[in-house]
């Protein structure tokens, strides 16, 4: 781990004096004393991140390069995560996303096979590097690993498709180490409707989905309402006996009409439920202006492809799209708007109901200025300190809020199991 003085020097080189942010606005000079405190807190407190898409990136890169594992135990220069950068940023418990593309839903059995493959990969990394990584199935596991200097790799499954139509698979995946399930992803599935789909297959949870939520409560898996439709969210809140999470969502106030984010009423209900929304760092989740610019770029590229009879998978399409983006420049949110989202949740639901869910390795080249990879958490803590957040507040945001929900889900499961046995 780099020492505090090195980090401060590095940040001062990048940020010293006044600079322009992504919108051309002038930002203020970095306070080195406050930055040092931010770095200290990042390493004093456990930092848990609700969603890091490393396993699927590992699978893609391993297949492409024909290797067993993406060796992120050493500096890789690839993606948003490796051991050294995680240590530098103070990241201690990134939830490994067991991501199942909606495409897999078309072939019965393939979703479960892929989920098992990705879980095996996470377990393989831990076996290969026991001096750096460890599995974690409870907050106590994370605490114990933290005290040993290990990075915990708890797992959450993004898309409930691998449950298939067999309710026994809920307990199966709990046994395999899955501690949250995002009920769906980009398309409606057998459990519920997706925020990205307009089919409205179930108008919320399906009858089987209601069984799945109840079974997740019973076995002790957190219900994740990121990606679900609004109607699904309300169905879950009515049904669940445990607090729920949004593992990687942001506030719709800043992106009107973007159903993937949560509206104010939903955030308030999530707080009343005792749950936590973990803020997504993707620029398009944070800022409507970024979303509008991205939509315009995509439309221009689609228009060119149609006029030239070029398909998306064609190399000519890839070349044009890359050159178009380079010519028109990237469009990024700023770290300050991440703090704005946190502020908004605190205003609506309280500081006990917000956390971090970066979506690192899942949102591509759309991360905000100041939060480009897992080494940058101190920058966000610095921004929160500037805004008057206390050490206790930051501790809650970094991990305590998520730990509270995680523990409550386990306690509810024990109670339900005892009632069933009685």
C-alpha positions in Angstrom: 0.0 0.0 0.0 1.3 3.4 -0.9 1.8 5.7 2.1 -0.3 8.8 2.8 2.5 11.2 1.7 2.8 9.5 -1.7 -0.9 9.6 -2.3 -1.2 13.2 -1.4 1.7 14.1 -3.7 0.1 12.2 -6.5 -3.2 13.9 -6.0 -1.6 17.3 -5.8 0.2 16.7 -9.1 -3.1 15.9 -10.7 -5.4 18.3 -8.9 -3.2 21.1 -7.6 -4.5 24.6 -8.1 -7.6 25.4 -10.1 -8.5 23.1 -12.9 -11.4 22.6 -15.2 -13.8 19.7 -14.7 -15.5 17.8 -17.5 -18.0 20.6 -18.1 -15.3 23.3 -18.2 -16.1 24.7 -14.7 -13.4 25.7 -12.3 -12.9 23.5 -9.3 -11.3 24.5 -6.1 -7.8 23.7 -4.9 -7.3 20.4 -3.0 -6.9 20.8 0.8 -3.9 18.4 1.5 -4.8 18.1 5.2 -8.4 17.1 4.4 -7.1 14.8 1.6 -4.8 13.1 4.1 -7.7 12.5 6.4 -9.8 11.1 3.6 -7.1 8.6 2.8 -6.7 7.7 6.5 -10.5 7.0 6.8 -10.4 5.0 3.6 -7.9 2.6 5.2 -9.3 2.9 8.8 -12.8 1.8 7.8 -13.8 -1.2 5.8 -15.0 -0.2 2.3 -17.6 -2.5 0.8 -18.7 -1.9 -2.8 -22.1 -3.5 -3.8 -21.2 -4.2 -7.4 -17.9 -4.9 -9.2 -18.2 -6.8 -12.5 -14.8 -8.4 -12.4 -15.8 -12.1 -12.8 -17.5 -11.6 -16.2 -14.6 -9.4 -17.4 -12.3 -12.2 -16.2 -14.2 -14.7 -18.3 -14.2 -12.5 -21.4 -10.5 -11.7 -21.1 -9.5 -15.3 -20.3 -11.4 -16.6 -23.3 -9.9 -14.0 -25.6 -6.3 -14.5 -24.4 -6.7 -18.3 -23.7 -5.5 -18.2 -20.2 -6.8 -19.7 -16.9 -7.3 -16.5 -14.9 -6.9 -12.8 -15.4 -4.0 -12.2 -13.0 -5.4 -9.2 -11.1 -3.3 -10.0 -8.1 -0.6 -7.9 -9.7 -1.0 -4.5 -11.5 -2.8 -5.2 -14.8 -3.2 -2.0 -16.6 -6.6 -3.4 -17.6 -10.1 -2.6 -16.4 -11.0 -0.9 -13.1 -9.8 -3.5 -10.5 -6.6 -5.2 -9.4 -5.2 -6.0 -6.0 -2.7 -3.1 -5.8 -5.2 -0.5 -6.8 -7.8 -1.9 -4.4 -5.3 -1.6 -1.6 -4.4 1.9 -2.6 -8.0 3.0 -2.5 -8.9 1.1 0.7 -11.4 -1.3 -0.9 -11.9 -4.3 1.3 -15.0 -6.1 0.3 -16.1 -5.7 -3.4 -19.1 -7.8 -4.1 -18.2 -9.9 -7.1 -21.0 -9.7 -9.6 -22.0 -13.1 -10.9 -23.4 -11.4 -14.0 -25.8 -13.4 -16.3 -26.7 -11.7 -19.6 -30.3 -11.7 -20.5 -29.3 -13.5 -23.7 -28.7 -16.6 -21.6 -32.4 -16.7 -20.6 -33.2 -18.0 -24.1 -31.5 -21.3 -23.5 -32.8 -23.4 -20.6 -29.9 -24.4 -18.3 -27.3 -22.0 -19.7 -27.8 -19.3 -17.0 -27.2 -21.8 -14.2 -24.1 -23.2 -15.9 -22.7 -19.7 -16.4 -23.4 -18.8 -12.8 -21.6 -21.8 -11.5 -18.7 -21.1 -13.9 -18.2 -17.6 -12.6 -18.5 -18.7 -8.9 -15.9 -21.3 -9.6 -13.6 -18.6 -11.1 -13.9 -16.4 -7.9 -13.2 -19.4 -5.8 -10.2 -20.2 -8.0 -8.7 -16.8 -7.5 -9.0 -17.1 -3.7 -7.4 -20.6 -3.9 -4.6 -19.3 -6.1 -3.9 -16.1 -3.9 -4.8 -17.0 -0.3 -2.4 -14.3 0.8 -4.4 -11.6 -0.9 -8.0 -12.6 -1.3 -10.6 -14.5 0.8 -14.2 -15.5 0.4 -16.8 -13.9 2.7 -20.3 -15.1 3.4 -21.0 -12.9 6.4 -20.0 -9.5 7.7 -18.0 -11.3 10.4 -16.0 -13.0 7.6 -15.2 -9.6 6.1 -14.1 -8.2 9.4 -11.8 -11.1 10.1 -10.3 -10.9 6.6 -9.8 -7.1 7.0 -7.9 -7.7 10.2 -5.6 -10.1 8.3 -5.1 -7.6 5.5 -7.0 -9.7 3.0 -9.5 -8.4 0.4 -12.8 -10.2 0.8 -14.7 -11.4 -2.3 -18.4 -11.8 -1.3 -20.6 -12.6 -4.2 -23.9 -11.3 -5.6 -25.7 -12.7 -8.6 -26.8 -10.1 -11.2 -30.0 -11.6 -12.7 -32.1 -14.3 -11.1 -32.3 -16.3 -14.3 -30.0 -19.1 -12.9 -32.7 -19.9 -10.4 -34.6 -21.2 -13.4 -38.0 -22.5 -12.4 -36.8 -24.6 -9.4 -37.2 -22.9 -6.1 -34.6 -25.2 -4.6 -31.9 -23.3 -6.6 -32.3 -20.4 -4.2 -30.9 -22.5 -1.4 -28.4 -24.0 -3.8 -26.9 -20.6 -4.7 -26.9 -19.6 -1.0 -24.8 -22.7 -0.3 -22.5 -21.6 -3.1 -21.9 -18.3 -1.5 -24.3 -16.0 -3.2 -25.4 -13.3 -0.7 -27.6 -11.1 -2.9 -29.6 -11.7 -6.1 -30.5 -8.9 -8.5 -33.9 -10.2 -9.5 -33.5 -9.6 -13.2 -31.2 -7.7 -15.6 -32.0 -6.1 -19.0 -35.1 -8.2 -19.9 -38.1 -9.5 -18.1 -37.4 -13.0 -16.8 -39.2 -15.8 -14.9 -39.1 -13.8 -11.7 -40.1 -10.2 -12.6 -40.1 -7.3 -15.0 -37.0 -5.3 -15.9 -36.6 -1.5 -15.9 -35.0 -1.8 -19.4 -37.9 -3.8 -20.9 -41.2 -2.5 -22.1 -43.0 -5.9 -22.3 -44.4 -5.7 -18.8 -44.7 -9.5 -18.8 -45.8 -9.7 -15.2 -46.6 -6.1 -14.2 -44.2 -6.6 -11.3 -43.3 -9.9 -9.7 -44.5 -13.1 -11.3 -46.2 -15.7 -9.1 -43.0 -17.6 -9.1 -41.1 -14.4 -8.3 -43.2 -14.0 -5.2 -42.0 -17.5 -4.1 -38.4 -16.6 -4.9 -38.5 -13.4 -2.7 -40.0 -15.4 0.2 -37.4 -18.1 -0.2 -34.6 -15.6 -0.3 -35.9 -14.2 3.0 -36.0 -17.7 4.4 -32.4 -18.8 3.4 -30.8 -15.4 4.0 -30.1 -13.9 0.6 -30.5 -10.1 0.2 -33.1 -9.1 -2.3 -31.5 -6.6 -4.8 -34.0 -4.3 -6.6 -31.5 -2.7 -9.0 -32.6 -3.3 -12.6 -36.2 -4.1 -11.8 -39.2 -2.2 -13.0 -41.0 0.2 -10.6 -43.9 -2.1 -10.2 -41.6 -4.9 -9.3 -40.0 -2.7 -6.6 -43.4 -2.0 -5.0 -44.3 -5.7 -5.1 -41.0 -6.6 -3.4 -41.5 -3.9 -0.7 -45.0 -5.2 0.1 -43.8 -8.9 0.3 -40.4 -8.9 1.8 -39.8 -9.7 5.5 -36.2 -8.4 5.3 -34.6 -5.1 4.3 -33.6 -5.0 0.6 -30.8 -3.4 -1.2 -30.2 -1.6 -4.5 -26.7 -2.8 -5.2 -25.8 -0.4 -7.9 -28.5 2.3 -8.6 -28.6 6.1 -8.4 -31.3 8.8 -8.0 -33.8 9.4 -10.7 -34.0 13.1 -9.7 -30.8 13.7 -11.7 -31.9 11.5 -14.6 -35.6 12.1 -15.2 -37.3 9.3 -17.1 -34.5 6.8 -16.5 -36.4 4.0 -14.7 -33.2 2.1 -14.0 -32.6 4.7 -11.2 -34.8 5.1 -8.1 -37.4 7.9 -7.8 -37.9 9.9 -4.6 -40.9 7.9 -3.4 -39.0 4.6 -3.9 -35.9 5.9 -1.9 -38.2 6.9 0.9 -39.9 3.5 1.0 -36.5 1.8 0.8 -35.5 3.8 3.9 -38.7 2.8 5.7 -38.0 -0.8 4.8 -34.5 -0.4 6.4 -32.7 -1.0 3.1 -29.8 0.7 1.4 -29.3 2.2 -2.0 -25.6 1.9 -3.2 -24.8 4.7 -5.6 -23.7 3.7 -9.1 -20.7 5.6 -10.5 -21.5 5.3 -14.2 -21.8 8.9 -15.7 -25.0 8.0 -17.5 -26.5 7.1 -14.1 -25.5 10.4 -12.6 -26.1 13.2 -15.0 -28.9 13.7 -17.5 -26.7 15.9 -19.7 -24.3 13.0 -20.0 -27.2 10.6 -20.9 -28.4 13.1 -23.6 -25.0 13.4 -25.1 -24.5 9.6 -25.1 -27.9 9.1 -26.7 -27.0 11.6 -29.5 -23.7 9.8 -30.2 -25.4 6.4 -30.3 -28.1 7.8 -32.7 -25.5 9.3 -35.0 -23.5 6.0 -35.1 -26.7 4.0 -35.8 -27.7 6.5 -38.6 -24.3 6.1 -40.3 -24.6 2.2 -40.0 -28.0 2.2 -41.6 -27.0 4.5 -44.4 -24.0 2.4 -45.2 -25.7 -1.0 -44.6 -23.2 -1.9 -41.9 -24.1 -4.3 -39.1 -23.0 -3.7 -35.5 -20.8 -6.8 -35.5 -18.9 -5.7 -38.6 -15.4 -4.4 -38.2 -16.3 -1.3 -40.2 -18.9 -0.5 -37.6 -16.4 -0.9 -34.7 -13.8 1.3 -36.4 -16.4 4.0 -37.2 -17.8 4.0 -33.7 -14.4 4.3 -32.1 -13.3 7.1 -34.4 -16.6 8.9 -33.9 -16.2 8.8 -30.1 -12.6 9.9 -30.3 -13.5 12.8 -32.6 -16.4 14.0 -30.5 -14.7 13.4 -27.2 -15.7 11.5 -24.1 -18.5 12.8 -21.8 -18.0 12.3 -18.1 -19.8 13.3 -15.0 -17.7 14.8 -12.1 -17.1 13.2 -8.7 -19.1 16.0 -7.1 -22.4 14.7 -8.6 -21.7 11.3 -7.0 -21.8 13.2 -3.7 -24.9 15.0 -4.9 -26.7 11.6 -5.2 -25.5 10.7 -1.7 -26.8 14.0 -0.4 -30.2 13.4 -2.0 -30.6 10.0 -0.4 -29.6 11.4 3.0 -32.1 14.2 2.6 -34.9 11.7 1.7 -34.2 8.7 3.8 -31.3 9.5 6.1 -27.6 8.6 6.2 -28.3 5.1 7.3 -29.7 4.1 3.9 -26.9 4.9 1.4 -23.8 3.1 0.3 -21.4 2.6 -2.6 -22.2 0.4 -5.6 -19.7 1.6 -8.3 -20.4 -0.8 -11.1 -16.6 -0.8 -11.7 -15.8 -3.0 -14.7 -19.4 -2.9 -15.7 -20.0 0.6 -17.1 -17.0 0.8 -19.5 -15.4 4.2 -20.3 -18.1 6.2 -18.5 -16.7 6.6 -15.0 -16.7 10.2 -13.6 -13.7 12.5 -13.2 -12.1 11.5 -9.9 -13.5 8.0 -9.7 -11.9 6.1 -12.5 -10.9 2.9 -10.7 -10.8 1.3 -7.3 -7.9 3.4 -6.2 -10.1 6.5 -6.1 -12.4 5.9 -3.1 -10.4 8.5 -1.0 -11.4 11.2 -3.5 -15.1 10.6 -2.8 -14.5 10.5 0.9 -12.7 13.8 0.5 -15.7 15.3 -1.3 -18.0 14.1 1.5 -15.7 15.6 4.2 -15.8 18.9 2.4 -19.6 18.8 2.6 -19.6 18.3 6.4 -20.1 14.6 6.6 -18.8 13.3 10.0 -16.4 10.3 10.4 -19.4 8.3 11.7 -21.4 9.2 8.6 -18.6 8.1 6.3 -18.2 4.8 8.3 -21.9 4.1 7.7 -21.6 4.9 4.0 -18.5 2.8 3.5 -19.8 -0.4 5.1 -21.9 -0.2 8.2 -25.2 0.4 6.4 -24.7 -2.6 4.2 -23.5 -4.7 7.1 -26.6 -3.8 9.1 -28.9 -5.0 6.2 -26.7 -8.1 5.6 -26.9 -9.1 9.3 -30.7 -8.4 9.5 -31.3 -10.6 6.5 -29.4 -13.4 8.2 -31.3 -12.9 11.5 -34.7 -12.9 9.7 -33.7 -16.1 7.9 -32.8 -17.8 11.2 -36.2 -16.7 12.6 -38.1 -18.0 9.6 -36.3 -21.3 9.6 -37.0 -21.7 13.4 -40.7 -21.0 12.8 -40.8 -23.5 10.0 -39.0 -26.1 12.1 -41.4 -25.5 15.0 
